[in-house]
Amino acid sequence: MAAVLVSGEKASRSKRETRTKPRLGFLGVGWIGRNRLEAIAKTEIAEITAVADPVREVAQKASEFAPDAAVLGTLEEILDSDVDGVVIATPSALHAEQSITALKAGIAVFCQKPLGRDAAETRNVIRTARDANRLLGVDLSYRFVTEVQAVRDLIRSGKLGQIYAADLVFHNAYGPDKAWYYKWENSGGGCVIDLGIHLVDMALWALDYPKVTDVSSRLFSQGKPVSAGDRIVEDYALARLDLSNGACAQIACSWKLPAGCDAIIGGTFYGTKGGAGFRNINGSFYQFEAERFCGTRREPLARTEDPWGGRAAVHWARHLAKNNRFDPKITSLIQVAETLDAIYGK
């Protein structure tokens, strides 16, 4: 049943839909939130009218990129400030509840990953977005790396033939610097839900979302095996995904691995007519190269040094400027969340 709007709510929604630029609020403006704010501000595709963080000094610092924005403290204050969309970059345990609150208020949402700590939370947010008919985006930023896109485009072109195997890795030599990441009830897991989510998403996205038919995994915490139900935050994980198209994808991810560099990030796909892969350069978190493999030969596909971290947020803001309605493509995140649950044995 459609919601019944009082006259004030109708007027507010009508005003939003006639604006030339969407008005945005930002909730949580630590390093990631501030980076996304700056990326959107540079495009001038939207008006940044509210910046909120529990630490007022953090909000004030972030507002330097949006000098006309109100400096606030809570989501409720943002929603009361007549915005069209909100960018959420708060601790993971808050993502689902805050996203649902904003969507029910008729506000579009762009949320940091993970959208929920498990598939149930993820489904609830997406269901709310569909019911509210409001745009929902999630910061799966590696989809917007030029080199990752080059590999995905080659796979989708059919030039590699039938893909039968994929290997994806994300090892971070440092790990998170916030204490809440290491508490299961706050984070929903460790390196898998933090880094492995990108690997699962990239594998399924590149292969056009085949069904995951079976999952096996091994999780470790400080070198000791972690069993399903332990609710111990893992720092190393291996997983194998069997897919309905006959392919097998293997992923590995970790925090604080003694890898001899800052990070090891990459993905390789093998098909009946050749292979292709992307990898980070010299341990960098930001610079990548992509190559096509033909037997023992390598052919360059892409190697750029362009800033990609905020592109997912900018993509969402551009979409919002044209259409604030629900985009069903977001439902692919349910499959990603279900796969993560299977890796955890939930």
Backbone torsions as a table, in degrees:
resi	resn	phi	psi	omega
1	MET	NA	135.4	179.6
2	ALA	-68.7	144.4	179.2
3	ALA	-69.4	143.8	176.3
4	VAL	-92.4	122.4	-177.3
5	LEU	-100.2	135.3	171.5
6	VAL	-74.3	167.1	-173.1
7	SER	-60.1	-37.4	-180.0
8	GLY	-64.8	-40.5	178.7
9	GLU	-67.1	-40.0	177.9
10	LYS	-60.9	-44.4	-179.2
11	ALA	-63.3	-40.6	-179.5
12	SER	-63.7	-44.5	-179.5
13	ARG	-67.5	-38.0	178.0
14	SER	-62.1	-40.7	179.6
15	LYS	-63.7	-42.3	179.7
16	ARG	-60.6	-41.7	-173.5
17	GLU	-75.3	-11.3	179.0
18	THR	-103.4	1.9	-179.8
19	ARG	-74.2	149.7	176.5
20	THR	-81.4	-26.9	176.5
21	LYS	-130.4	136.8	176.5
22	PRO	-69.9	146.2	175.2
23	ARG	-95.6	127.9	-174.6
24	LEU	-118.5	145.0	169.6
25	GLY	-116.1	149.7	179.5
26	PHE	-119.6	125.0	179.4
27	LEU	-113.4	113.8	-175.6
28	GLY	88.9	101.9	-175.2
29	VAL	-127.6	47.7	166.4
30	GLY	-70.8	-154.6	-173.1
31	TRP	-57.9	-49.5	-176.4
32	ILE	-69.2	-48.0	-179.6
33	GLY	-59.6	-40.3	179.3
34	ARG	-67.2	-37.7	178.3
35	ASN	-62.7	-43.1	179.3
36	ARG	-67.7	-37.7	176.9
37	LEU	-60.7	-47.4	-179.2
38	GLU	-62.6	-41.0	-178.9
39	ALA	-62.3	-44.3	179.7
40	ILE	-69.4	-40.1	-179.6
41	ALA	-59.6	-37.9	-178.6
42	LYS	-64.5	-29.4	-178.4
43	THR	-78.3	-22.8	-176.1
44	GLU	58.9	24.3	179.1
45	ILE	-78.7	-17.8	-177.0
46	ALA	-142.2	162.2	172.4
47	GLU	-97.0	125.0	176.7
48	ILE	-93.4	108.2	-170.4
49	THR	-110.2	-10.7	-179.0
50	ALA	-150.1	136.3	177.2
51	VAL	-131.4	123.2	-176.5
52	ALA	-130.8	141.1	175.5
53	ASP	-157.4	144.9	177.9
54	PRO	-58.4	-29.2	176.6
55	VAL	-96.9	108.8	-172.4
56	ARG	-60.7	-35.2	-179.4
57	GLU	-63.8	-35.2	177.6
58	VAL	-66.3	-43.4	178.1
59	ALA	-63.7	-41.1	179.7
60	GLN	-64.5	-39.8	178.2
61	LYS	-64.0	-43.7	180.0
62	ALA	-65.6	-30.3	-177.7
63	SER	-69.7	-6.9	174.8
64	GLU	-60.9	-28.0	177.9
65	PHE	-82.6	-10.8	179.7
66	ALA	-141.6	75.2	-172.2
67	PRO	-61.5	-19.5	-179.9
68	ASP	-92.8	-0.5	-176.9
69	ALA	-78.0	144.4	172.9
70	ALA	-74.4	136.7	177.8
71	VAL	-93.9	115.1	-173.0
72	LEU	-123.9	-174.8	-177.4
73	GLY	-125.8	-19.6	-172.4
74	THR	-136.7	163.9	175.2
75	LEU	-63.4	-41.4	-178.9
76	GLU	-58.3	-39.2	177.7
77	GLU	-66.1	-37.1	176.8
78	ILE	-63.6	-47.2	-177.0
79	LEU	-64.9	-28.3	178.0
80	ASP	-79.4	-6.0	-173.5
81	SER	-98.1	15.7	175.1
82	ASP	63.0	60.0	176.6
83	VAL	-104.8	161.3	176.3
84	ASP	-98.1	-26.2	-178.4
85	GLY	-151.2	156.8	177.8
86	VAL	-132.3	138.0	176.7
87	VAL	-103.8	120.6	-173.8
88	ILE	-109.2	122.2	177.4
89	ALA	-137.8	63.2	-178.0
90	THR	-111.5	175.8	176.3
91	PRO	-56.2	147.8	-170.7
92	SER	-55.8	-35.0	-177.5
93	ALA	-63.3	-18.8	-177.4
94	LEU	-96.3	-13.1	-170.5
95	HIS	-58.2	-51.7	-174.5
96	ALA	-63.9	-50.3	-177.5
97	GLU	-60.9	-45.7	-178.5
98	GLN	-67.9	-39.0	178.1
99	SER	-63.3	-44.5	179.9
100	ILE	-62.4	-42.6	178.7
101	THR	-59.0	-45.8	-179.2
102	ALA	-67.2	-44.4	-178.9
103	LEU	-62.9	-40.7	178.5
104	LYS	-64.9	-24.7	176.8
105	ALA	-83.7	2.6	179.4
106	GLY	83.6	19.4	-176.3
107	ILE	-106.6	132.1	175.9
108	ALA	-67.3	153.9	-174.1
109	VAL	-132.4	137.0	165.1
110	PHE	-122.7	119.9	-172.0
111	CYS	-120.0	143.7	170.8
112	GLN	-61.5	154.0	174.2
113	LYS	-81.3	151.4	-5.2
114	PRO	-80.0	149.8	177.4
115	LEU	-64.0	-35.9	176.0
116	GLY	-142.5	161.4	-179.4
117	ARG	-77.1	-10.3	176.0
118	ASP	-157.0	179.5	-176.9
119	ALA	-66.1	-33.1	-179.5
120	ALA	-63.5	-47.0	177.8
121	GLU	-63.0	-40.6	-179.8
122	THR	-62.1	-45.5	178.7
123	ARG	-60.8	-40.9	-178.4
124	ASN	-62.0	-41.9	179.8
125	VAL	-66.1	-45.8	-177.9
126	ILE	-65.9	-38.2	176.7
127	ARG	-62.4	-40.7	178.7
128	THR	-65.2	-41.3	178.1
129	ALA	-62.2	-41.2	179.2
130	ARG	-65.7	-45.6	-179.0
131	ASP	-63.1	-38.0	180.0
132	ALA	-82.0	-11.7	-176.8
133	ASN	55.4	50.0	180.0
134	ARG	-125.9	146.3	-177.4
135	LEU	-64.1	133.7	177.0
136	LEU	-128.9	128.7	176.5
137	GLY	-130.2	153.2	179.0
138	VAL	-129.9	143.2	-172.2
139	ASP	-81.3	69.8	172.3
140	LEU	-90.7	76.5	-164.6
141	SER	-67.5	-26.3	-175.5
142	TYR	-70.7	-16.1	172.6
143	ARG	-61.7	-21.3	-173.5
144	PHE	-102.8	9.4	172.4
145	VAL	-76.9	127.6	-176.0
146	THR	-53.5	-42.1	-176.6
147	GLU	-69.8	-36.4	176.2
148	VAL	-65.7	-42.0	178.2
149	GLN	-63.6	-37.0	179.6
150	ALA	-63.1	-41.2	178.3
151	VAL	-67.9	-44.5	179.5
152	ARG	-61.5	-42.2	179.9
153	ASP	-63.2	-37.8	178.6
154	LEU	-66.4	-41.0	177.0
155	ILE	-61.7	-48.7	-177.2
156	ARG	-65.9	-24.1	179.8
157	SER	-71.6	-18.8	-177.9
158	GLY	86.9	0.1	-176.2
159	LYS	-70.8	-17.1	176.4
160	LEU	-93.8	1.9	-178.4
161	GLY	75.5	-152.2	179.5
162	GLN	-81.3	118.9	178.2
163	ILE	-74.2	127.0	-178.7
164	TYR	-119.6	-11.8	-179.8
165	ALA	-152.4	149.0	176.4
166	ALA	-146.8	140.6	175.6
167	ASP	-125.5	124.5	-179.2
168	LEU	-131.2	138.4	-177.4
169	VAL	-137.0	149.4	172.4
170	PHE	-151.3	98.1	177.6
171	HIS	-110.4	124.0	-179.2
172	ASN	-111.1	119.5	-175.5
173	ALA	-71.5	-9.0	-173.9
174	TYR	-111.7	-50.8	-174.4
175	GLY	84.7	168.5	-177.0
176	PRO	-63.5	152.9	-179.4
177	ASP	-106.9	8.6	177.9
178	LYS	-109.0	136.9	-175.4
179	ALA	-62.7	-31.0	-175.3
180	TRP	-65.2	-25.0	179.1
181	TYR	-59.4	-27.5	-172.2
182	TYR	-95.5	9.7	175.9
183	LYS	-113.6	119.0	-172.6
184	TRP	-54.7	-43.1	-176.1
185	GLU	-66.2	-22.4	179.5
186	ASN	-90.2	-36.0	-172.4
187	SER	-103.0	-26.7	-175.7
188	GLY	82.6	3.3	-178.6
189	GLY	151.1	-171.7	-177.4
190	GLY	-112.1	-121.4	-173.2
191	CYS	-63.6	-26.0	-179.5
192	VAL	-67.4	-48.8	-177.7
193	ILE	-77.2	-18.7	178.3
194	ASP	-87.7	-49.7	-176.1
195	LEU	-110.1	-41.0	-178.5
196	GLY	-62.0	-26.0	177.4
197	ILE	-58.5	-37.1	177.5
198	HIS	-67.3	-39.8	-177.6
199	LEU	-68.2	-45.4	177.6
200	VAL	-61.9	-44.8	180.0
201	ASP	-62.3	-44.2	-179.1
202	MET	-64.6	-39.0	179.5
203	ALA	-63.7	-49.2	-177.7
204	LEU	-69.2	-41.1	179.8
205	TRP	-62.8	-45.6	-178.6
206	ALA	-64.4	-33.8	-175.6
207	LEU	-96.6	10.8	176.5
208	ASP	65.7	39.7	169.6
209	TYR	57.2	58.3	169.5
210	PRO	-67.8	158.4	177.6
211	LYS	-70.8	140.2	174.3
212	VAL	-87.1	113.6	-173.7
213	THR	-92.8	-24.5	179.7
214	ASP	-157.7	146.9	180.0
215	VAL	-135.7	133.1	170.2
216	SER	-129.4	149.8	-175.5
217	SER	-155.8	159.4	170.7
218	ARG	-133.1	127.2	-179.8
219	LEU	-118.7	146.7	-179.4
220	PHE	-136.3	149.2	172.0
221	SER	-131.0	114.5	-177.8
222	GLN	52.5	42.2	175.7
223	GLY	84.6	-5.0	-179.0
224	LYS	-105.3	138.2	-179.9
225	PRO	-60.8	142.0	176.4
226	VAL	-112.4	129.4	179.7
227	SER	-99.5	156.7	176.8
228	ALA	-57.5	134.8	179.7
229	GLY	90.6	-6.5	179.9
230	ASP	-70.0	-25.6	-176.5
231	ARG	55.3	37.7	174.9
232	ILE	-106.1	133.0	-177.7
233	VAL	-73.0	119.0	-177.7
234	GLU	-82.1	150.9	176.2
235	ASP	-120.6	1.6	174.0
236	TYR	-149.7	138.3	-177.9
237	ALA	-149.7	142.8	171.7
238	LEU	-125.7	139.2	177.9
239	ALA	-146.4	148.8	175.5
240	ARG	-121.7	128.9	178.7
241	LEU	-113.5	120.9	172.8
242	ASP	-93.9	130.9	-172.0
243	LEU	-114.2	154.3	-174.7
244	SER	-67.2	-18.2	177.4
245	ASN	-85.6	7.0	178.9
246	GLY	92.7	-7.4	-178.0
247	ALA	-82.4	160.0	175.1
248	CYS	-125.3	128.2	178.4
249	ALA	-115.0	130.3	176.6
250	GLN	-112.4	134.3	178.7
251	ILE	-127.1	149.2	175.4
252	ALA	-141.4	136.3	178.9
253	CYS	-149.9	158.9	-177.1
254	SER	-164.4	159.7	166.1
255	TRP	-110.9	146.0	170.4
256	LYS	57.0	35.7	177.4
257	LEU	-79.8	133.5	176.6
258	PRO	-75.6	73.8	-171.3
259	ALA	-93.0	-1.3	179.3
260	GLY	79.6	7.0	177.5
261	CYS	-160.5	175.5	-177.5
262	ASP	-65.5	-40.9	-175.5
263	ALA	-158.5	151.1	169.8
264	ILE	-122.6	113.5	-176.9
265	ILE	-131.8	129.4	178.9
266	GLY	-175.7	166.8	177.1
267	GLY	-152.4	132.7	179.2
268	THR	-128.2	135.4	-179.6
269	PHE	-121.3	132.8	-177.3
270	TYR	-115.3	128.1	179.7
271	GLY	-126.4	175.4	-177.4
272	THR	-70.5	-13.2	178.4
273	LYS	-119.1	13.8	178.8
274	GLY	138.9	-175.7	-178.0
275	GLY	-135.5	171.9	177.3
276	ALA	-158.8	151.7	-179.7
277	GLY	-158.2	163.8	173.7
278	PHE	-127.4	153.9	177.7
279	ARG	-157.1	155.2	176.8
280	ASN	-77.1	155.6	-175.4
281	ILE	-101.9	125.5	175.2
282	ASN	52.2	39.5	176.4
283	GLY	76.5	7.6	-176.6
284	SER	-71.8	146.6	172.4
285	PHE	-81.5	-13.0	-167.6
286	TYR	-122.3	-24.3	-176.2
287	GLN	-103.5	134.3	-175.2
288	PHE	-135.4	163.6	170.3
289	GLU	-139.1	152.5	179.0
290	ALA	-129.7	143.0	-178.1
291	GLU	-138.4	155.4	171.3
292	ARG	-105.7	140.1	-177.7
293	PHE	-111.5	126.9	177.5
294	CYS	-128.4	95.8	-174.8
295	GLY	64.0	-119.6	178.6
296	THR	-95.6	2.3	-179.0
297	ARG	-96.2	150.8	175.3
298	ARG	-121.8	137.5	176.9
299	GLU	-123.8	129.3	-179.7
300	PRO	-66.8	138.4	174.2
301	LEU	-105.8	-45.1	-178.4
302	ALA	-163.8	147.1	172.3
303	ARG	-155.9	103.5	-175.1
304	THR	-124.5	168.5	175.8
305	GLU	-130.7	38.0	-177.3
306	ASP	-90.7	147.5	179.5
307	PRO	-72.9	120.3	-175.4
308	TRP	-116.8	-8.5	-171.8
309	GLY	-56.5	-36.7	-177.2
310	GLY	-97.3	7.1	-173.1
311	ARG	-66.6	-35.4	178.7
312	ALA	-62.8	-41.5	178.4
313	ALA	-65.6	-42.0	178.7
314	VAL	-64.7	-40.9	178.0
315	HIS	-58.6	-45.2	177.8
316	TRP	-62.2	-44.2	-179.0
317	ALA	-63.8	-38.8	177.6
318	ARG	-65.4	-41.2	177.2
319	HIS	-61.5	-45.8	-178.9
320	LEU	-61.0	-36.5	179.8
321	ALA	-63.1	-25.3	-179.1
322	LYS	-98.8	-35.4	-172.2
323	ASN	-160.2	120.2	-179.1
324	ASN	-94.8	9.9	-175.9
325	ARG	-80.9	160.6	-179.4
326	PHE	-58.2	133.8	176.3
327	ASP	-108.6	114.2	-175.3
328	PRO	-64.2	-13.0	178.5
329	LYS	-60.7	-23.4	-178.0
330	ILE	-66.1	-17.8	-178.6
331	THR	-66.0	-15.2	176.5
332	SER	-61.6	-22.6	179.7
333	LEU	-67.7	-21.7	176.6
334	ILE	-65.1	-42.3	178.4
335	GLN	-64.1	-40.1	177.4
336	VAL	-62.3	-46.1	-179.0
337	ALA	-64.9	-39.0	177.7
338	GLU	-64.5	-36.3	178.4
339	THR	-68.1	-40.0	176.8
340	LEU	-63.3	-41.2	176.8
341	ASP	-59.2	-40.1	179.6
342	ALA	-66.8	-37.2	176.8
343	ILE	-62.5	-38.1	179.3
344	TYR	-80.1	-9.5	-177.2
345	GLY	73.4	26.3	-179.3
346	LYS	-75.7	NA	NA
